[in-house]
Amino acid sequence: MNIYQIINDVVIHCVYFEIIGDIEEIEIIAVGGGIRDIMRLQKQYGVGRWRKLKGFAKVRLSSGEARNAELHWYEAHGIGRKKMKIKRFVE
């Protein structure tokens, strides 16, 4: 099942998924001012030590299909994981 969101005549493809098991090989991509969206994160979720991270996990897509994927997300102590997305599928 594909879900689409239309904003200002632009179609954005949204994929809903759930993580199966643990996220492995977690790496920090950027911290604090090195994050492009730091002002939006602080305004939307609050001030914290924001980090952008990546890792690999098995995910179940809304279609029911299970695949291995590289995930990216933001995280701050006391706030948690936010804006998790699938960056790419890996085999």
ZIZI-V922475 format. One record per residue. N is the residue number from 1. SS is DSSP state (helix for helix, strand for strand, loop for the rest). PSI is psi in whole degrees, -180 to 180 (* if undefined). OMEGA is omega in radians with two decimals (* if undefined). Layout:
n	ss	psi	omega
N	SS	PSI	OMEGA
N	SS	PSI	OMEGA
This chain:
n	ss	psi	omega
1	loop	120	3.11
2	loop	140	3.14
3	strand	130	-3.13
4	strand	145	3.08
5	strand	131	-3.12
6	strand	121	3.12
7	strand	119	3.12
8	loop	49	3.11
9	loop	19	3.08
10	strand	128	-3.13
11	strand	125	3.12
12	strand	126	3.14
13	strand	122	3.12
14	strand	129	3.10
15	loop	122	3.09
16	loop	140	-3.07
17	strand	164	3.00
18	strand	147	-3.13
19	strand	131	3.09
20	strand	114	3.14
21	strand	-151	-3.05
22	strand	156	3.00
23	strand	129	-3.08
24	strand	164	3.10
25	strand	48	-3.12
26	strand	131	3.12
27	strand	146	3.03
28	strand	128	3.11
29	strand	-44	-3.10
30	strand	157	3.14
31	strand	140	3.01
32	helix	-122	-3.09
33	helix	-15	3.09
34	helix	-7	3.12
35	loop	125	-3.11
36	loop	-38	-3.06
37	loop	24	-3.03
38	helix	-40	-3.12
39	helix	-41	3.10
40	helix	-42	3.12
41	helix	-45	-3.12
42	helix	-38	3.13
43	helix	-42	-3.07
44	helix	-39	-3.01
45	helix	-17	3.14
46	loop	164	-3.13
47	loop	137	3.12
48	loop	178	3.07
49	loop	86	-3.07
50	loop	138	3.07
51	strand	144	2.99
52	strand	128	-3.07
53	strand	162	3.02
54	strand	155	3.13
55	strand	177	-3.10
56	strand	138	3.13
57	strand	162	3.00
58	strand	133	-3.12
59	strand	150	3.03
60	strand	120	-3.12
61	strand	167	-3.14
62	loop	-21	3.10
63	loop	-10	-3.10
64	loop	-10	-3.13
65	loop	137	3.09
66	strand	129	-3.12
67	strand	157	3.01
68	strand	138	-3.07
69	strand	154	2.96
70	strand	126	-3.10
71	strand	145	3.02
72	strand	144	3.11
73	strand	169	3.06
74	strand	151	-3.10
75	strand	141	3.04
76	strand	144	3.13
77	loop	131	3.13
78	loop	-10	3.14
79	loop	-40	3.08
80	strand	-169	-3.13
81	strand	135	-3.13
82	strand	153	3.02
83	strand	46	3.13
84	strand	137	3.14
85	strand	156	3.04
86	strand	120	3.11
87	strand	-44	3.11
88	strand	159	3.06
89	strand	140	3.13
90	strand	153	-3.13
91	loop	*	*
